[in-house]
């Protein structure tokens, strides 16, 4: 089960924060961006109640839309070689 635990801001956008009832997962959705995931924390249980590992993902900058296609073009003069080098 998941419950809303509050609101906040991530990368300048308002987010709604949710936590799984077992306490090992928390996620923040940007409500104004179609519920884009802006932050997520996953913790795995370890032994004796000590967390085994923790993974934390947080958006630090966000620009809506498609990226510039030029970023995906090969540089001028770049050649692809086939076969063994």
N, CA, C and O atoms as a CHARMM CRD file, in Angstrom:
* protein
*
  340
    1    1 UNK  N      0.83700  -1.17000   0.00000 PROA 1      0.00000
    2    1 UNK  CA     0.00000   0.00000   0.00000 PROA 1      0.00000
    3    1 UNK  C      0.89200   1.24700   0.00000 PROA 1      0.00000
    4    1 UNK  O      1.98300   1.24700   0.57100 PROA 1      0.00000
    5    2 UNK  N      0.40800   2.30100  -0.64900 PROA 2      0.00000
    6    2 UNK  CA     1.15900   3.55000  -0.75600 PROA 2      0.00000
    7    2 UNK  C      0.33800   4.68700  -0.16600 PROA 2      0.00000
    8    2 UNK  O     -0.88200   4.72900  -0.31900 PROA 2      0.00000
    9    3 UNK  N      1.01900   5.60900   0.51200 PROA 3      0.00000
   10    3 UNK  CA     0.32200   6.76200   1.07900 PROA 3      0.00000
   11    3 UNK  C      1.04500   8.05100   0.72500 PROA 3      0.00000
   12    3 UNK  O      2.27000   8.07900   0.60700 PROA 3      0.00000
   13    4 UNK  N      0.27500   9.11600   0.55700 PROA 4      0.00000
   14    4 UNK  CA     0.88400  10.42100   0.30400 PROA 4      0.00000
   15    4 UNK  C      1.45100  10.91400   1.62600 PROA 4      0.00000
   16    4 UNK  O      0.78100  10.87500   2.65800 PROA 4      0.00000
   17    5 UNK  N      2.69600  11.37700   1.58100 PROA 5      0.00000
   18    5 UNK  CA     3.35600  11.82300   2.80700 PROA 5      0.00000
   19    5 UNK  C      3.66300  13.31800   2.79500 PROA 5      0.00000
   20    5 UNK  O      4.23100  13.84000   3.75400 PROA 5      0.00000
   21    6 UNK  N      3.29400  14.00600   1.72700 PROA 6      0.00000
   22    6 UNK  CA     3.50300  15.44900   1.71300 PROA 6      0.00000
   23    6 UNK  C      3.74500  15.99900   0.32800 PROA 6      0.00000
   24    6 UNK  O      3.60900  15.31200  -0.68400 PROA 6      0.00000
   25    7 UNK  N      4.10700  17.25800   0.32600 PROA 7      0.00000
   26    7 UNK  CA     4.38600  17.98200  -0.91200 PROA 7      0.00000
   27    7 UNK  C      5.74100  18.65600  -0.77100 PROA 7      0.00000
   28    7 UNK  O      6.27800  18.76500   0.33100 PROA 7      0.00000
   29    8 UNK  N      6.28400  19.10300  -1.87900 PROA 8      0.00000
   30    8 UNK  CA     7.56600  19.79100  -1.83700 PROA 8      0.00000
   31    8 UNK  C      7.91900  20.32300  -3.20700 PROA 8      0.00000
   32    8 UNK  O      7.05400  20.47000  -4.07100 PROA 8      0.00000
   33    9 UNK  N      9.19800  20.61200  -3.40300 PROA 9      0.00000
   34    9 UNK  CA     9.68800  21.10400  -4.69700 PROA 9      0.00000
   35    9 UNK  C     10.95900  20.34200  -5.05900 PROA 9      0.00000
   36    9 UNK  O     11.81800  20.08400  -4.21600 PROA 9      0.00000
   37   10 UNK  N     11.04800  19.99100  -6.33200 PROA 10     0.00000
   38   10 UNK  CA    12.24600  19.36200  -6.87700 PROA 10     0.00000
   39   10 UNK  C     12.53300  20.05300  -8.19800 PROA 10     0.00000
   40   10 UNK  O     11.66100  20.13100  -9.06300 PROA 10     0.00000
   41   11 UNK  N     13.74500  20.55400  -8.35900 PROA 11     0.00000
   42   11 UNK  CA    14.17000  21.26300  -9.58000 PROA 11     0.00000
   43   11 UNK  C     13.21100  22.40200  -9.92000 PROA 11     0.00000
   44   11 UNK  O     12.99300  22.71000 -11.09200 PROA 11     0.00000
   45   12 UNK  N     12.64300  23.02100  -8.89300 PROA 12     0.00000
   46   12 UNK  CA    11.75800  24.16600  -9.10300 PROA 12     0.00000
   47   12 UNK  C     10.30900  23.81900  -9.36300 PROA 12     0.00000
   48   12 UNK  O      9.49200  24.72600  -9.52400 PROA 12     0.00000
   49   13 UNK  N      9.95300  22.54600  -9.41100 PROA 13     0.00000
   50   13 UNK  CA     8.58300  22.11800  -9.68700 PROA 13     0.00000
   51   13 UNK  C      7.93600  21.55900  -8.42400 PROA 13     0.00000
   52   13 UNK  O      8.59000  20.89600  -7.61900 PROA 13     0.00000
   53   14 UNK  N      6.65100  21.83300  -8.26100 PROA 14     0.00000
   54   14 UNK  CA     5.91900  21.28000  -7.12100 PROA 14     0.00000
   55   14 UNK  C      5.73400  19.78400  -7.31700 PROA 14     0.00000
   56   14 UNK  O      5.40800  19.32400  -8.41100 PROA 14     0.00000
   57   15 UNK  N      5.94700  19.03000  -6.24200 PROA 15     0.00000
   58   15 UNK  CA     5.80500  17.57800  -6.29500 PROA 15     0.00000
   59   15 UNK  C      4.92200  17.08800  -5.16000 PROA 15     0.00000
   60   15 UNK  O      4.81700  17.72100  -4.10900 PROA 15     0.00000
   61   16 UNK  N      4.28800  15.94200  -5.39700 PROA 16     0.00000
   62   16 UNK  CA     3.56200  15.21400  -4.35900 PROA 16     0.00000
   63   16 UNK  C      4.40400  13.99000  -4.02500 PROA 16     0.00000
   64   16 UNK  O      4.80900  13.24400  -4.91600 PROA 16     0.00000
   65   17 UNK  N      4.66500  13.78900  -2.73700 PROA 17     0.00000
   66   17 UNK  CA     5.52700  12.68600  -2.29900 PROA 17     0.00000
   67   17 UNK  C      4.68800  11.52800  -1.75800 PROA 17     0.00000
   68   17 UNK  O      3.72000  11.72300  -1.02300 PROA 17     0.00000
   69   18 UNK  N      5.08900  10.32300  -2.14500 PROA 18     0.00000
   70   18 UNK  CA     4.40100   9.11100  -1.71100 PROA 18     0.00000
   71   18 UNK  C      5.41000   8.13500  -1.14500 PROA 18     0.00000
   72   18 UNK  O      6.56500   8.11000  -1.57000 PROA 18     0.00000
   73   19 UNK  N      4.97200   7.32000  -0.17600 PROA 19     0.00000
   74   19 UNK  CA     5.84200   6.31700   0.44400 PROA 19     0.00000
   75   19 UNK  C      5.08100   5.00300   0.53700 PROA 19     0.00000
   76   19 UNK  O      3.90300   4.96900   0.89300 PROA 19     0.00000
   77   20 UNK  N      5.78000   3.92300   0.20800 PROA 20     0.00000
   78   20 UNK  CA     5.19500   2.59400   0.36000 PROA 20     0.00000
   79   20 UNK  C      5.10900   2.27900   1.84600 PROA 20     0.00000
   80   20 UNK  O      5.96800   2.69900   2.62200 PROA 20     0.00000
   81   21 UNK  N      4.09600   1.55400   2.24000 PROA 21     0.00000
   82   21 UNK  CA     3.85200   1.30500   3.66300 PROA 21     0.00000
   83   21 UNK  C      4.98100   0.55500   4.35300 PROA 21     0.00000
   84   21 UNK  O      5.12000   0.65200   5.57200 PROA 21     0.00000
   85   22 UNK  N      5.79400  -0.19300   3.60600 PROA 22     0.00000
   86   22 UNK  CA     6.90700  -0.89300   4.24800 PROA 22     0.00000
   87   22 UNK  C      8.08900   0.04300   4.51400 PROA 22     0.00000
   88   22 UNK  O      9.05500  -0.34800   5.17000 PROA 22     0.00000
   89   23 UNK  N      8.01300   1.28700   4.00200 PROA 23     0.00000
   90   23 UNK  CA     9.05000   2.28700   4.25400 PROA 23     0.00000
   91   23 UNK  C     10.29700   2.16300   3.39600 PROA 23     0.00000
   92   23 UNK  O     11.24900   2.91900   3.58900 PROA 23     0.00000
   93   24 UNK  N     10.31500   1.22700   2.45300 PROA 24     0.00000
   94   24 UNK  CA    11.51500   1.00500   1.65700 PROA 24     0.00000
   95   24 UNK  C     11.49100   1.70300   0.30200 PROA 24     0.00000
   96   24 UNK  O     12.44000   1.56900  -0.47100 PROA 24     0.00000
   97   25 UNK  N     10.43300   2.44200  -0.00200 PROA 25     0.00000
   98   25 UNK  CA    10.34800   3.11500  -1.28600 PROA 25     0.00000
   99   25 UNK  C      9.62300   4.44000  -1.12300 PROA 25     0.00000
  100   25 UNK  O      8.57600   4.51600  -0.48000 PROA 25     0.00000
  101   26 UNK  N     10.19800   5.49200  -1.71900 PROA 26     0.00000
  102   26 UNK  CA     9.56000   6.80700  -1.70300 PROA 26     0.00000
  103   26 UNK  C      9.72500   7.41700  -3.09100 PROA 26     0.00000
  104   26 UNK  O     10.76800   7.26000  -3.72500 PROA 26     0.00000
  105   27 UNK  N      8.67700   8.12200  -3.56400 PROA 27     0.00000
  106   27 UNK  CA     8.70400   8.68700  -4.90800 PROA 27     0.00000
  107   27 UNK  C      8.00800  10.04500  -4.89700 PROA 27     0.00000
  108   27 UNK  O      7.05500  10.25800  -4.14700 PROA 27     0.00000
  109   28 UNK  N      8.49700  10.96700  -5.74100 PROA 28     0.00000
  110   28 UNK  CA     7.91200  12.31100  -5.84000 PROA 28     0.00000
  111   28 UNK  C      7.52700  12.56800  -7.29200 PROA 28     0.00000
  112   28 UNK  O      8.35900  12.47100  -8.19400 PROA 28     0.00000
  113   29 UNK  N      6.25600  12.89500  -7.50400 PROA 29     0.00000
  114   29 UNK  CA     5.72300  13.16500  -8.83900 PROA 29     0.00000
  115   29 UNK  C      5.49200  14.66200  -9.01400 PROA 29     0.00000
  116   29 UNK  O      4.95300  15.31200  -8.11800 PROA 29     0.00000
  117   30 UNK  N      5.89500  15.21900 -10.16300 PROA 30     0.00000
  118   30 UNK  CA     5.60900  16.62100 -10.49400 PROA 30     0.00000
  119   30 UNK  C      4.19800  16.66400 -11.06700 PROA 30     0.00000
  120   30 UNK  O      3.97100  16.26800 -12.21000 PROA 30     0.00000
  121   31 UNK  N      3.26900  17.14000 -10.28000 PROA 31     0.00000
  122   31 UNK  CA     1.85600  17.12800 -10.68300 PROA 31     0.00000
  123   31 UNK  C      1.58900  18.02600 -11.88400 PROA 31     0.00000
  124   31 UNK  O      0.68600  17.74000 -12.67000 PROA 31     0.00000
  125   32 UNK  N      2.34300  19.09600 -12.04300 PROA 32     0.00000
  126   32 UNK  CA     2.14600  20.00100 -13.16600 PROA 32     0.00000
  127   32 UNK  C      2.78900  19.53700 -14.46100 PROA 32     0.00000
  128   32 UNK  O      2.63100  20.17900 -15.49900 PROA 32     0.00000
  129   33 UNK  N      3.52000  18.41700 -14.40900 PROA 33     0.00000
  130   33 UNK  CA     4.18800  17.88300 -15.59600 PROA 33     0.00000
  131   33 UNK  C      3.64900  16.50500 -15.95600 PROA 33     0.00000
  132   33 UNK  O      4.37900  15.66700 -16.48600 PROA 33     0.00000
  133   34 UNK  N      2.38200  16.27400 -15.67200 PROA 34     0.00000
  134   34 UNK  CA     1.79300  14.97300 -15.99600 PROA 34     0.00000
  135   34 UNK  C      2.33100  13.85500 -15.12600 PROA 34     0.00000
  136   34 UNK  O      2.46000  12.71800 -15.58100 PROA 34     0.00000
  137   35 UNK  N      2.64400  14.16600 -13.88900 PROA 35     0.00000
  138   35 UNK  CA     3.16500  13.20100 -12.91000 PROA 35     0.00000
  139   35 UNK  C      4.51900  12.61900 -13.30300 PROA 35     0.00000
  140   35 UNK  O      4.77900  11.43500 -13.09000 PROA 35     0.00000
  141   36 UNK  N      5.37100  13.45000 -13.87100 PROA 36     0.00000
  142   36 UNK  CA     6.74500  13.06200 -14.18100 PROA 36     0.00000
  143   36 UNK  C      7.46600  12.73400 -12.87700 PROA 36     0.00000
  144   36 UNK  O      7.36300  13.49200 -11.91300 PROA 36     0.00000
  145   37 UNK  N      8.19500  11.61500 -12.82800 PROA 37     0.00000
  146   37 UNK  CA     8.94400  11.23800 -11.62600 PROA 37     0.00000
  147   37 UNK  C     10.14300  12.18000 -11.50500 PROA 37     0.00000
  148   37 UNK  O     10.97500  12.26400 -12.40900 PROA 37     0.00000
  149   38 UNK  N     10.21600  12.88200 -10.38200 PROA 38     0.00000
  150   38 UNK  CA    11.28700  13.84800 -10.15900 PROA 38     0.00000
  151   38 UNK  C     12.29100  13.37800  -9.10400 PROA 38     0.00000
  152   38 UNK  O     13.42900  13.84600  -9.07400 PROA 38     0.00000
  153   39 UNK  N     11.87300  12.46300  -8.25100 PROA 39     0.00000
  154   39 UNK  CA    12.77000  11.93500  -7.21500 PROA 39     0.00000
  155   39 UNK  C     12.27700  10.56200  -6.80300 PROA 39     0.00000
  156   39 UNK  O     11.07400  10.31800  -6.71300 PROA 39     0.00000
  157   40 UNK  N     13.23100   9.66500  -6.55200 PROA 40     0.00000
  158   40 UNK  CA    12.87500   8.32700  -6.10600 PROA 40     0.00000
  159   40 UNK  C     13.96800   7.79300  -5.20300 PROA 40     0.00000
  160   40 UNK  O     15.15500   7.93800  -5.49800 PROA 40     0.00000
  161   41 UNK  N     13.57100   7.18000  -4.11100 PROA 41     0.00000
  162   41 UNK  CA    14.51500   6.56700  -3.16700 PROA 41     0.00000
  163   41 UNK  C     14.06200   5.13300  -2.94200 PROA 41     0.00000
  164   41 UNK  O     12.91600   4.88400  -2.56800 PROA 41     0.00000
  165   42 UNK  N     14.97200   4.19300  -3.17200 PROA 42     0.00000
  166   42 UNK  CA    14.70400   2.77100  -2.93500 PROA 42     0.00000
  167   42 UNK  C     15.72700   2.25900  -1.93200 PROA 42     0.00000
  168   42 UNK  O     16.93100   2.44400  -2.10900 PROA 42     0.00000
  169   43 UNK  N     15.24600   1.62300  -0.89300 PROA 43     0.00000
  170   43 UNK  CA    16.11900   1.04000   0.12200 PROA 43     0.00000
  171   43 UNK  C     15.82000  -0.44900   0.20200 PROA 43     0.00000
  172   43 UNK  O     14.65600  -0.85000   0.22300 PROA 43     0.00000
  173   44 UNK  N     16.85500  -1.26400   0.24600 PROA 44     0.00000
  174   44 UNK  CA    16.64200  -2.69600   0.39700 PROA 44     0.00000
  175   44 UNK  C     16.90500  -3.07700   1.84700 PROA 44     0.00000
  176   44 UNK  O     17.83700  -2.56700   2.46800 PROA 44     0.00000
  177   45 UNK  N     16.09400  -3.96200   2.37800 PROA 45     0.00000
  178   45 UNK  CA    16.30200  -4.36300   3.76900 PROA 45     0.00000
  179   45 UNK  C     17.57800  -5.18600   3.91700 PROA 45     0.00000
  180   45 UNK  O     17.93200  -5.98100   3.04600 PROA 45     0.00000
  181   46 UNK  N     18.24200  -4.97900   5.01900 PROA 46     0.00000
  182   46 UNK  CA    19.45400  -5.74700   5.32200 PROA 46     0.00000
  183   46 UNK  C     19.19200  -6.63500   6.52300 PROA 46     0.00000
  184   46 UNK  O     18.08700  -7.14700   6.70500 PROA 46     0.00000
  185   47 UNK  N     20.20400  -6.80800   7.32700 PROA 47     0.00000
  186   47 UNK  CA    20.05600  -7.63300   8.52400 PROA 47     0.00000
  187   47 UNK  C     19.93000  -6.74800   9.75400 PROA 47     0.00000
  188   47 UNK  O     20.43200  -5.62500   9.76800 PROA 47     0.00000
  189   48 UNK  N     19.28300  -7.23400  10.75400 PROA 48     0.00000
  190   48 UNK  CA    19.11600  -6.56400  12.04400 PROA 48     0.00000
  191   48 UNK  C     18.48800  -5.17100  11.90800 PROA 48     0.00000
  192   48 UNK  O     18.75500  -4.28200  12.71600 PROA 48     0.00000
  193   49 UNK  N     17.65500  -4.99300  10.88100 PROA 49     0.00000
  194   49 UNK  CA    16.97900  -3.71600  10.69600 PROA 49     0.00000
  195   49 UNK  C     17.83200  -2.62900  10.06800 PROA 49     0.00000
  196   49 UNK  O     17.37000  -1.50000   9.90200 PROA 49     0.00000
  197   50 UNK  N     19.05600  -2.94800   9.72000 PROA 50     0.00000
  198   50 UNK  CA    19.95600  -1.98500   9.08500 PROA 50     0.00000
  199   50 UNK  C     19.73900  -2.07000   7.57700 PROA 50     0.00000
  200   50 UNK  O     19.75200  -3.16800   7.02100 PROA 50     0.00000
  201   51 UNK  N     19.53700  -0.92600   6.89400 PROA 51     0.00000
  202   51 UNK  CA    19.33500  -0.98500   5.43400 PROA 51     0.00000
  203   51 UNK  C     20.51900  -1.65100   4.73000 PROA 51     0.00000
  204   51 UNK  O     21.67700  -1.41900   5.07800 PROA 51     0.00000
  205   52 UNK  N     20.20500  -2.49100   3.72500 PROA 52     0.00000
  206   52 UNK  CA    21.24500  -3.17800   2.97800 PROA 52     0.00000
  207   52 UNK  C     21.87400  -2.28900   1.91800 PROA 52     0.00000
  208   52 UNK  O     23.09100  -2.29100   1.73400 PROA 52     0.00000
  209   53 UNK  N     21.03600  -1.53000   1.22100 PROA 53     0.00000
  210   53 UNK  CA    21.54000  -0.59700   0.21100 PROA 53     0.00000
  211   53 UNK  C     20.49800   0.49800  -0.00100 PROA 53     0.00000
  212   53 UNK  O     19.33100   0.35000   0.36300 PROA 53     0.00000
  213   54 UNK  N     20.94600   1.59600  -0.59700 PROA 54     0.00000
  214   54 UNK  CA    20.04100   2.70800  -0.84000 PROA 54     0.00000
  215   54 UNK  C     20.36600   3.31000  -2.20100 PROA 54     0.00000
  216   54 UNK  O     21.52800   3.57300  -2.51000 PROA 54     0.00000
  217   55 UNK  N     19.34500   3.52600  -3.00400 PROA 55     0.00000
  218   55 UNK  CA    19.46700   4.11600  -4.33100 PROA 55     0.00000
  219   55 UNK  C     18.63400   5.38700  -4.33000 PROA 55     0.00000
  220   55 UNK  O     17.44600   5.33300  -4.01300 PROA 55     0.00000
  221   56 UNK  N     19.22000   6.53500  -4.67800 PROA 56     0.00000
  222   56 UNK  CA    18.52200   7.82100  -4.64300 PROA 56     0.00000
  223   56 UNK  C     18.70400   8.52300  -5.98300 PROA 56     0.00000
  224   56 UNK  O     19.82500   8.82600  -6.39200 PROA 56     0.00000
  225   57 UNK  N     17.59400   8.77400  -6.65700 PROA 57     0.00000
  226   57 UNK  CA    17.57500   9.43900  -7.95700 PROA 57     0.00000
  227   57 UNK  C     16.82800  10.75000  -7.79000 PROA 57     0.00000
  228   57 UNK  O     15.71000  10.75400  -7.27400 PROA 57     0.00000
  229   58 UNK  N     17.41800  11.87300  -8.21400 PROA 58     0.00000
  230   58 UNK  CA    16.77900  13.18100  -8.06700 PROA 58     0.00000
  231   58 UNK  C     17.08400  14.03200  -9.29300 PROA 58     0.00000
  232   58 UNK  O     18.24500  14.20600  -9.66500 PROA 58     0.00000
  233   59 UNK  N     16.03800  14.56000  -9.91500 PROA 59     0.00000
  234   59 UNK  CA    16.19500  15.44500 -11.06000 PROA 59     0.00000
  235   59 UNK  C     16.70900  16.78400 -10.54700 PROA 59     0.00000
  236   59 UNK  O     16.14700  17.34600  -9.60600 PROA 59     0.00000
  237   60 UNK  N     17.77500  17.29900 -11.16100 PROA 60     0.00000
  238   60 UNK  CA    18.33100  18.58300 -10.73500 PROA 60     0.00000
  239   60 UNK  C     18.00500  19.70300 -11.71600 PROA 60     0.00000
  240   60 UNK  O     18.11900  20.88100 -11.37500 PROA 60     0.00000
  241   61 UNK  N     17.60000  19.34500 -12.92900 PROA 61     0.00000
  242   61 UNK  CA    17.19600  20.33600 -13.92300 PROA 61     0.00000
  243   61 UNK  C     16.24900  19.67700 -14.90300 PROA 61     0.00000
  244   61 UNK  O     16.45900  18.52700 -15.28700 PROA 61     0.00000
  245   62 UNK  N     15.21300  20.38600 -15.31100 PROA 62     0.00000
  246   62 UNK  CA    14.21400  19.78500 -16.19200 PROA 62     0.00000
  247   62 UNK  C     13.72800  20.81700 -17.19200 PROA 62     0.00000
  248   62 UNK  O     13.31600  21.91400 -16.81500 PROA 62     0.00000
  249   63 UNK  N     13.77700  20.45900 -18.48000 PROA 63     0.00000
  250   63 UNK  CA    13.21900  21.27700 -19.54000 PROA 63     0.00000
  251   63 UNK  C     12.27100  20.38900 -20.32400 PROA 63     0.00000
  252   63 UNK  O     12.68500  19.38200 -20.89800 PROA 63     0.00000
  253   64 UNK  N     11.01600  20.75800 -20.34800 PROA 64     0.00000
  254   64 UNK  CA    10.01500  19.95000 -21.04200 PROA 64     0.00000
  255   64 UNK  C     10.23500  20.00200 -22.54700 PROA 64     0.00000
  256   64 UNK  O     10.71300  21.00800 -23.07200 PROA 64     0.00000
  257   65 UNK  N      9.88800  18.92200 -23.24600 PROA 65     0.00000
  258   65 UNK  CA     9.96600  18.88000 -24.69900 PROA 65     0.00000
  259   65 UNK  C     11.01600  17.91900 -25.20600 PROA 65     0.00000
  260   65 UNK  O     11.67800  17.22400 -24.43600 PROA 65     0.00000
  261   66 UNK  N     11.15500  17.89400 -26.52700 PROA 66     0.00000
  262   66 UNK  CA    12.12000  17.02300 -27.19200 PROA 66     0.00000
  263   66 UNK  C     13.51200  17.64200 -27.15800 PROA 66     0.00000
  264   66 UNK  O     13.64300  18.86300 -27.25400 PROA 66     0.00000
  265   67 UNK  N     14.54600  16.82900 -27.02300 PROA 67     0.00000
  266   67 UNK  CA    15.90500  17.37100 -27.07900 PROA 67     0.00000
  267   67 UNK  C     16.25000  17.81800 -28.49600 PROA 67     0.00000
  268   67 UNK  O     15.63300  17.36900 -29.46200 PROA 67     0.00000
  269   68 UNK  N     17.22300  18.68900 -28.61500 PROA 68     0.00000
  270   68 UNK  CA    17.67800  19.17600 -29.91000 PROA 68     0.00000
  271   68 UNK  C     18.25100  18.00700 -30.70900 PROA 68     0.00000
  272   68 UNK  O     19.12500  17.29300 -30.21700 PROA 68     0.00000
  273   69 UNK  N     17.76600  17.80400 -31.93700 PROA 69     0.00000
  274   69 UNK  CA    18.20900  16.68200 -32.77600 PROA 69     0.00000
  275   69 UNK  C     19.70200  16.74800 -33.07800 PROA 69     0.00000
  276   69 UNK  O     20.32500  15.71500 -33.32600 PROA 69     0.00000
  277   70 UNK  N     20.28500  17.94100 -33.06200 PROA 70     0.00000
  278   70 UNK  CA    21.71700  18.09100 -33.34200 PROA 70     0.00000
  279   70 UNK  C     22.57700  17.34000 -32.32500 PROA 70     0.00000
  280   70 UNK  O     23.70600  16.96000 -32.63500 PROA 70     0.00000
  281   71 UNK  N     22.07200  17.12700 -31.14900 PROA 71     0.00000
  282   71 UNK  CA    22.83300  16.39800 -30.12100 PROA 71     0.00000
  283   71 UNK  C     23.05300  14.93800 -30.49400 PROA 71     0.00000
  284   71 UNK  O     23.93000  14.27900 -29.93600 PROA 71     0.00000
  285   72 UNK  N     22.26100  14.43000 -31.43500 PROA 72     0.00000
  286   72 UNK  CA    22.33500  13.01900 -31.80000 PROA 72     0.00000
  287   72 UNK  C     22.98600  12.80100 -33.16700 PROA 72     0.00000
  288   72 UNK  O     23.01200  11.67200 -33.65500 PROA 72     0.00000
  289   73 UNK  N     23.50400  13.83900 -33.78500 PROA 73     0.00000
  290   73 UNK  CA    24.20100  13.73000 -35.07300 PROA 73     0.00000
  291   73 UNK  C     25.69000  13.49300 -34.82600 PROA 73     0.00000
  292   73 UNK  O     26.26500  14.00700 -33.86700 PROA 73     0.00000
  293   74 UNK  N     26.30100  12.70300 -35.71500 PROA 74     0.00000
  294   74 UNK  CA    27.73800  12.46600 -35.61600 PROA 74     0.00000
  295   74 UNK  C     28.49000  13.73200 -35.98300 PROA 74     0.00000
  296   74 UNK  O     28.01000  14.51000 -36.80700 PROA 74     0.00000
  297   75 UNK  N     29.65000  13.95900 -35.39600 PROA 75     0.00000
  298   75 UNK  CA    30.44100  15.15000 -35.72600 PROA 75     0.00000
  299   75 UNK  C     30.85900  15.14800 -37.19700 PROA 75     0.00000
  300   75 UNK  O     30.98600  14.08500 -37.80600 PROA 75     0.00000
  301   76 UNK  N     31.06800  16.31300 -37.75700 PROA 76     0.00000
  302   76 UNK  CA    31.50400  16.47200 -39.14400 PROA 76     0.00000
  303   76 UNK  C     32.82800  15.72400 -39.34500 PROA 76     0.00000
  304   76 UNK  O     33.74900  15.86000 -38.54000 PROA 76     0.00000
  305   77 UNK  N     32.91600  14.93900 -40.41800 PROA 77     0.00000
  306   77 UNK  CA    34.13300  14.20100 -40.71700 PROA 77     0.00000
  307   77 UNK  C     34.26500  12.86600 -40.00600 PROA 77     0.00000
  308   77 UNK  O     35.23600  12.14600 -40.23800 PROA 77     0.00000
  309   78 UNK  N     33.32700  12.51900 -39.15500 PROA 78     0.00000
  310   78 UNK  CA    33.38000  11.24600 -38.42800 PROA 78     0.00000
  311   78 UNK  C     33.08000  10.11400 -39.40000 PROA 78     0.00000
  312   78 UNK  O     32.14200  10.20500 -40.19200 PROA 78     0.00000
  313   79 UNK  N     33.87600   9.04500 -39.34200 PROA 79     0.00000
  314   79 UNK  CA    33.67900   7.90400 -40.23600 PROA 79     0.00000
  315   79 UNK  C     33.46200   6.64200 -39.42300 PROA 79     0.00000
  316   79 UNK  O     34.07900   6.45200 -38.37500 PROA 79     0.00000
  317   80 UNK  N     32.58700   5.78600 -39.90900 PROA 80     0.00000
  318   80 UNK  CA    32.35600   4.49400 -39.29100 PROA 80     0.00000
  319   80 UNK  C     33.09100   3.45300 -40.11600 PROA 80     0.00000
  320   80 UNK  O     32.86800   3.34500 -41.32100 PROA 80     0.00000
  321   81 UNK  N     33.96700   2.68300 -39.47900 PROA 81     0.00000
  322   81 UNK  CA    34.72200   1.64100 -40.16900 PROA 81     0.00000
  323   81 UNK  C     34.03300   0.30300 -39.92600 PROA 81     0.00000
  324   81 UNK  O     33.57300   0.02000 -38.82000 PROA 81     0.00000
  325   82 UNK  N     33.96900  -0.49400 -40.94700 PROA 82     0.00000
  326   82 UNK  CA    33.37500  -1.82400 -40.84500 PROA 82     0.00000
  327   82 UNK  C     34.48900  -2.87000 -40.78800 PROA 82     0.00000
  328   82 UNK  O     35.56300  -2.66600 -41.35500 PROA 82     0.00000
  329   83 UNK  N     34.24100  -3.96900 -40.11700 PROA 83     0.00000
  330   83 UNK  CA    35.19400  -5.06100 -40.08600 PROA 83     0.00000
  331   83 UNK  C     36.23400  -4.90800 -39.00100 PROA 83     0.00000
  332   83 UNK  O     36.08100  -4.10100 -38.08300 PROA 83     0.00000
  333   84 UNK  N     37.29900  -5.69300 -39.11300 PROA 84     0.00000
  334   84 UNK  CA    38.36900  -5.66000 -38.10100 PROA 84     0.00000
  335   84 UNK  C     39.20900  -4.41800 -38.22400 PROA 84     0.00000
  336   84 UNK  O     39.38200  -3.86000 -39.30800 PROA 84     0.00000
  337   85 UNK  N     39.72300  -3.99800 -37.09700 PROA 85     0.00000
  338   85 UNK  CA    40.54600  -2.78800 -37.07800 PROA 85     0.00000
  339   85 UNK  C     41.99800  -3.13000 -37.10500 PROA 85     0.00000
  340   85 UNK  O     42.84300  -2.23500 -37.09400 PROA 85     0.00000
